[in-house]
């Protein structure tokens, strides 16, 4: 796995977690493209929790891969 893939995974996990927190507390977002407020459906808290769990899973896997590569001494 290249360094670009690792960085993209970390960045993607952080974005998922922040989106989940935003969905949990706010329940929607203002769309620049459509010019209006868009809700996350009837259950924004559930959707937020799902986003956070998936983001944590992605971060866990990428961190595990980074640590494994460091122990093996593989090039970055």
TORGU-132343 format. One record per residue (C-alpha): residue number from 1; x, y, z; residue in three letters. Coordinates in nm, 3 decimals. Last residue first. Layout:
<nodes>
NODE   num         x         y         z   residuo
NODE   NUM         X         Y         Z       ALA
...
</nodes>
This chain:
<nodes>
NODE   num         x         y         z   residuo
NODE    76     0.712     0.437     0.285       UNK
NODE    75     0.973     0.167     0.265       UNK
NODE    74     0.907    -0.155     0.454       UNK
NODE    73     1.069    -0.192     0.794       UNK
NODE    72     0.847    -0.482     0.891       UNK
NODE    71     0.750    -0.306     1.213       UNK
NODE    70     0.675     0.021     1.031       UNK
NODE    69     0.463    -0.163     0.774       UNK
NODE    68     0.255    -0.327     1.046       UNK
NODE    67     0.207     0.009     1.223       UNK
NODE    66     0.085     0.173     0.901       UNK
NODE    65    -0.147    -0.121     0.825       UNK
NODE    64    -0.299    -0.108     1.175       UNK
NODE    63    -0.346     0.268     1.145       UNK
NODE    62    -0.524     0.221     0.811       UNK
NODE    61    -0.753    -0.045     0.957       UNK
NODE    60    -0.837     0.157     1.268       UNK
NODE    59    -0.898     0.475     1.069       UNK
NODE    58    -1.139     0.294     0.837       UNK
NODE    57    -1.324     0.135     1.130       UNK
NODE    56    -1.345     0.470     1.310       UNK
NODE    55    -1.495     0.628     0.997       UNK
NODE    54    -1.748     0.345     0.961       UNK
NODE    53    -1.852     0.385     1.326       UNK
NODE    52    -1.878     0.764     1.293       UNK
NODE    51    -2.089     0.741     0.975       UNK
NODE    50    -2.322     0.484     1.136       UNK
NODE    49    -2.364     0.703     1.447       UNK
NODE    48    -2.453     1.001     1.230       UNK
NODE    47    -2.710     0.798     1.035       UNK
NODE    46    -2.870     0.692     1.359       UNK
NODE    45    -2.878     1.049     1.488       UNK
NODE    44    -3.020     1.182     1.159       UNK
NODE    43    -3.319     0.945     1.168       UNK
NODE    42    -3.604     1.086     0.960       UNK
NODE    41    -3.401     1.191     0.659       UNK
NODE    40    -3.054     1.353     0.664       UNK
NODE    39    -3.201     1.699     0.596       UNK
NODE    38    -3.102     1.929     0.309       UNK
NODE    37    -3.103     2.307     0.351       UNK
NODE    36    -3.116     2.501     0.024       UNK
NODE    35    -2.908     2.641    -0.261       UNK
NODE    34    -2.891     2.319    -0.465       UNK
NODE    33    -2.516     2.329    -0.528       UNK
NODE    32    -2.417     2.508    -0.209       UNK
NODE    31    -2.615     2.262     0.000       UNK
NODE    30    -2.683     2.358     0.360       UNK
NODE    29    -2.652     2.054     0.584       UNK
NODE    28    -2.862     1.817     0.789       UNK
NODE    27    -2.930     1.675     1.134       UNK
NODE    26    -2.722     1.922     1.334       UNK
NODE    25    -2.590     1.710     1.623       UNK
NODE    24    -2.576     1.359     1.481       UNK
NODE    23    -2.525     1.464     1.118       UNK
NODE    22    -2.234     1.691     1.213       UNK
NODE    21    -2.078     1.417     1.424       UNK
NODE    20    -2.118     1.173     1.136       UNK
NODE    19    -1.969     1.416     0.886       UNK
NODE    18    -1.671     1.471     1.117       UNK
NODE    17    -1.620     1.095     1.153       UNK
NODE    16    -1.649     1.035     0.778       UNK
NODE    15    -1.405     1.319     0.702       UNK
NODE    14    -1.155     1.177     0.952       UNK
NODE    13    -1.181     0.832     0.794       UNK
NODE    12    -1.136     0.974     0.444       UNK
NODE    11    -0.824     1.170     0.549       UNK
NODE    10    -0.671     0.861     0.710       UNK
NODE     9    -0.752     0.650     0.405       UNK
NODE     8    -0.618     0.914     0.164       UNK
NODE     7    -0.296     0.934     0.365       UNK
NODE     6    -0.254     0.557     0.351       UNK
NODE     5    -0.336     0.540    -0.020       UNK
NODE     4    -0.085     0.816    -0.094       UNK
NODE     3     0.180     0.638     0.113       UNK
NODE     2     0.149     0.332    -0.106       UNK
NODE     1     0.000     0.000     0.000       UNK
</nodes>
